[in-house]
Amino acid sequence: MAPPKLGPELPNARPTDPTLIVEIDAPHSGIGTAFAVDNNGTWMTARHVVDSCSSVALRLGGNKLVKMDVVKISKDSDTALLISRWKRAPLAQDLASKRQIGERGFLFGFPQGRPGEVAGDLIGRHRMVIRGRYRTAEPVLAWAEVGRSRGLEGSIGGMSGGPVFDNDGEVIGLVAAESPRRGRVYTVAPSSLAKALGPRSISPQADPIAIDNYGRRADSYRRARRIAQVVCLVE
């Protein structure tokens, strides 16, 4: 597949941005994805994955679970920070650079509860309005799917909270919502991640990612447990 043709810089959030409505159901047990953000056992996932859970854990394979504590749930973005005794090397991040329309992103995680990944091209910015058990509104990035792991069809539910990488191999967002019929995925804006994370002095090496290797890169991060499945239990 040829590299995408890059367009202009992604404009700042505007009141006229298209609105994406997301309904959040009553609390129930479920799964999502998280990724390591520092060397001290701090992980990030999507708020809607862990909000209202009675207990949260990382699944490290099979039935092996490691308990996690929810330490910070954002009130204005779909992000949450978790802490665990399971410490892994953090992923490289770039939350300050301007993004470009047409650039390619790579989304890693556990769609439908299984290892999987999606590639997309950036098409613009939306305003995501969450309604239901809580209410928020935030800018998100919209991606048009251009590829996904073999055998993955339908919804990518279970990938929520998973990291989004640019082609330099740096995290620029996390998976928040999808529109399967339109082939769209929506991710938390880099500025929202930066606000949720706060200042962190980390400089891990980034490995470039492309359409011909993103599956291998995803497998590598999952094997190293730098990206892991999150389990939410509601009693």
C-alpha positions in Angstrom: 0.0 0.0 0.0 1.4 3.4 -1.0 2.1 5.9 1.8 -0.8 8.3 2.4 -0.7 11.8 0.8 -0.3 14.3 3.6 -2.6 17.4 3.7 -2.5 20.5 5.9 -2.0 20.6 9.6 -4.9 19.5 11.7 -6.7 22.7 12.8 -7.4 23.5 16.4 -10.7 22.4 17.9 -13.6 24.6 16.8 -17.3 24.8 17.9 -18.2 23.8 14.4 -16.4 20.5 14.5 -18.7 17.5 13.7 -20.3 16.0 16.9 -20.0 12.4 17.8 -22.5 11.2 20.3 -21.5 8.2 22.5 -23.9 6.6 24.9 -22.3 4.9 28.0 -24.4 2.1 29.5 -24.9 1.3 33.1 -21.8 -0.2 34.8 -21.0 -3.7 33.8 -18.0 -6.1 33.7 -15.9 -5.8 30.6 -12.5 -5.6 29.0 -10.3 -3.0 27.4 -6.6 -2.2 26.8 -4.0 -0.3 28.7 -0.4 0.7 28.1 2.6 1.6 30.3 3.4 5.3 30.7 6.3 5.3 33.1 8.7 3.0 34.9 6.8 3.1 38.2 3.9 0.9 37.3 1.6 3.6 36.0 -0.7 2.7 33.1 -3.2 4.6 31.0 -6.5 3.4 29.6 -9.9 4.9 28.6 -12.1 6.3 31.3 -15.2 4.4 30.1 -13.3 1.1 30.5 -12.7 1.4 34.2 -15.2 4.0 35.5 -17.5 2.5 38.1 -15.6 -0.9 38.3 -15.6 -2.7 41.6 -12.1 -4.0 40.8 -9.6 -3.7 37.9 -6.8 -6.0 36.8 -4.3 -6.5 34.1 -4.5 -9.9 32.3 -1.0 -11.2 31.7 -2.0 -14.3 29.9 -4.4 -17.1 30.5 -6.0 -16.7 34.0 -3.1 -14.7 35.4 -4.3 -11.4 36.7 -2.5 -8.5 38.5 -4.6 -6.1 40.5 -4.6 -2.5 39.6 -5.7 0.6 41.5 -7.5 3.4 39.6 -5.6 6.5 40.7 -7.0 9.2 38.4 -10.1 9.4 36.3 -10.2 12.5 34.1 -13.3 14.7 34.3 -12.9 16.2 30.8 -11.4 13.4 28.7 -11.8 9.7 28.1 -8.6 8.9 30.0 -7.8 7.2 33.3 -4.5 6.4 35.1 -3.9 3.1 36.9 -1.2 1.9 39.2 0.1 -1.7 39.5 3.0 -3.6 41.0 3.5 -4.8 37.4 6.2 -2.4 36.1 7.1 -2.3 32.4 9.0 0.0 30.2 6.9 2.9 29.0 6.0 3.6 25.4 7.6 6.6 23.6 5.2 9.6 23.3 4.8 12.6 21.1 2.0 14.7 22.5 3.2 18.1 21.3 3.8 17.9 17.6 1.2 19.2 15.1 -0.7 16.3 13.4 -1.4 16.4 9.6 -4.5 15.4 7.7 -3.8 12.2 5.9 -1.1 10.9 8.2 -1.2 7.3 9.2 -1.9 6.0 12.7 -1.6 2.5 14.1 -4.0 1.3 16.9 -2.9 -1.6 19.0 -4.8 -3.6 21.6 -7.2 -6.5 22.2 -10.3 -6.0 20.0 -13.0 -8.5 20.8 -10.8 -9.8 23.6 -8.0 -11.0 21.2 -4.7 -9.5 20.1 -5.3 -7.2 17.1 -4.5 -3.9 15.5 -5.9 -1.4 13.0 -4.3 1.1 10.7 -6.0 4.4 9.8 -5.6 7.7 8.0 -6.3 10.9 9.9 -9.3 12.7 8.4 -10.1 15.4 10.9 -11.2 16.4 14.3 -14.6 15.8 16.0 -16.2 16.7 19.3 -17.1 13.6 21.2 -20.1 14.0 23.6 -20.5 11.2 26.1 -23.9 10.7 27.7 -25.2 8.1 30.1 -23.7 7.2 33.4 -21.5 10.3 33.1 -21.3 13.3 30.8 -18.3 14.8 29.1 -17.4 16.6 25.9 -13.9 16.7 24.3 -12.1 17.0 21.0 -11.1 13.7 19.4 -9.2 12.7 16.2 -11.1 10.8 13.5 -9.4 8.1 11.5 -10.6 6.2 8.4 -9.6 2.6 8.5 -7.2 1.4 5.9 -6.2 -2.0 7.4 -6.6 -4.3 10.3 -5.2 -7.6 11.5 -6.1 -10.8 9.6 -9.4 -12.3 10.7 -10.6 -9.2 12.6 -14.1 -8.3 11.4 -16.8 -6.2 12.9 -16.4 -4.2 16.1 -13.1 -3.4 17.7 -14.7 -3.4 21.1 -12.0 -4.3 23.7 -9.4 -2.1 22.0 -10.7 1.0 24.0 -7.8 2.5 25.9 -5.2 1.1 23.5 -2.4 3.3 22.3 -2.4 5.1 18.9 1.1 5.4 17.3 2.4 7.7 14.5 4.8 6.4 11.9 7.7 7.4 14.1 6.5 4.8 16.7 5.4 7.3 19.3 2.1 7.4 21.1 -0.2 10.2 20.0 -3.5 9.1 21.5 -5.7 6.3 22.8 -8.7 4.5 21.3 -12.0 6.0 22.5 -14.9 5.1 20.1 -15.7 3.6 16.8 -18.3 3.7 14.0 -18.0 0.3 12.4 -20.5 0.9 9.5 -18.5 4.0 8.4 -15.1 2.4 9.0 -14.1 5.2 11.5 -12.2 5.1 14.8 -12.0 8.0 17.2 -9.1 8.7 19.5 -8.4 11.0 22.4 -6.5 14.1 21.3 -2.8 14.3 22.1 -3.4 17.5 24.2 -5.9 15.6 26.4 -3.3 12.8 27.0 -0.7 15.4 27.9 -3.0 17.0 30.4 -4.0 13.7 32.0 -0.4 12.5 32.2 1.2 15.7 33.5 4.9 16.2 33.4 6.8 12.9 33.2 10.5 12.6 32.5 10.7 9.6 30.1 12.6 9.1 26.9 12.2 5.5 25.7 13.4 4.6 22.2 10.8 4.7 19.5 10.8 2.2 16.6 9.3 3.4 13.3 6.0 1.7 12.3 4.7 1.2 8.8 1.8 -0.5 7.1 4.1 -3.5 6.3 5.2 -4.1 9.9 2.6 -2.8 12.3 1.3 -6.2 13.1 4.8 -7.3 14.2 5.3 -4.2 16.2 2.0 -4.7 18.0 2.9 -8.3 18.7 6.2 -7.2 20.1 4.7 -4.7 22.5 2.0 -7.2 23.7 4.6 -9.9 24.2 6.7 -7.5 26.3 3.4 -6.7 28.3 3.9 -3.0 27.6 0.4 -3.1 26.1 -1.9 -5.4 28.1 -5.6 -6.3 28.4 -7.6 -4.7 31.2 -10.3 -6.5 33.0 -13.1 -4.6 34.8 -15.3 -6.4 37.3 -18.6 -5.0 38.5 -20.2 -6.6 41.5 
